[in-house]
Amino acid sequence: MTKITDMPEDERPREKLLKRGAQSLTDAELLAIFLRTGITGKSAIDLARDLIKTFGGLAGMLAASQRDFCKAKGLGDAKYAQLQAVMEINRRYLREELTGRDVLTSPDATRDYLKLRLRGLSHEVFACLFLDNRHRVIEYQELFRGTIDGASVHPREVVKEALRWNAAAVIFAHNHPSGVAEPSQADLHITKRLQEALNLVEVRVLDHIIVGEQDGTSFAERGLI
């Protein structure tokens, strides 16, 4: 085992980050900074590499349940709480980035926010971004939850929430727990039904984004809306 203190100073994760920026670090080096310490016989970097292998990558670790997370050697409730706090800070940061901006001029920020909210879940969730008449975010809501392969979406409830928030437009989003972000026939069907229902109250549907393991799929970009 190579101790971090035995490494050249500019190759130690923390010093490397401060000198070259966080983007210069490997996944294991970033995780080592989060872990801070290793365990008997393993440095923080060695432990980080083991954890990435155990969870199949950072995404698997971030999506792990508290039970699975805490079972891993070197982790526990305190580290789980820290990680959840970091993720929530990131969600709130992205939410603030969207607030007051036209989501159509910031599609990457919109997609990043939705990915952070929905990626890695073991069950399907259908959510809505409610927007004002300048396409600025009013509210994000997770409206329906399902099993591993689907969620029942009720147009009446979506219309009710759109009216409640006095929304002029909406963006739908849901995740595919399989990780494959291709729209199904059911996805296309419910999107059409929702469009028809919201048209009656003059609320525009701007997009429907499916979140998978990688980049989300946009119905608008595919010409499906």
Secondary structure as GFF3:
##gff-version 3
##sequence-region A 1 225
A	DSSP	three_ten_helix	4	6	.	.	.	ID=ss1
A	DSSP	three_ten_helix	9	11	.	.	.	ID=ss2
A	DSSP	alpha_helix	13	20	.	.	.	ID=ss3
A	DSSP	three_ten_helix	22	24	.	.	.	ID=ss4
A	DSSP	alpha_helix	27	35	.	.	.	ID=ss5
A	DSSP	alpha_helix	44	55	.	.	.	ID=ss6
A	DSSP	alpha_helix	58	63	.	.	.	ID=ss7
A	DSSP	alpha_helix	66	71	.	.	.	ID=ss8
A	DSSP	alpha_helix	77	98	.	.	.	ID=ss9
A	DSSP	three_ten_helix	103	105	.	.	.	ID=ss10
A	DSSP	alpha_helix	107	118	.	.	.	ID=ss11
A	DSSP	beta_strand	125	131	.	.	.	ID=ss12
A	DSSP	beta_strand	137	145	.	.	.	ID=ss13
A	DSSP	alpha_helix	155	164	.	.	.	ID=ss14
A	DSSP	beta_strand	169	175	.	.	.	ID=ss15
A	DSSP	alpha_helix	185	199	.	.	.	ID=ss16
A	DSSP	beta_strand	204	211	.	.	.	ID=ss17
A	DSSP	beta_strand	217	218	.	.	.	ID=ss18
###
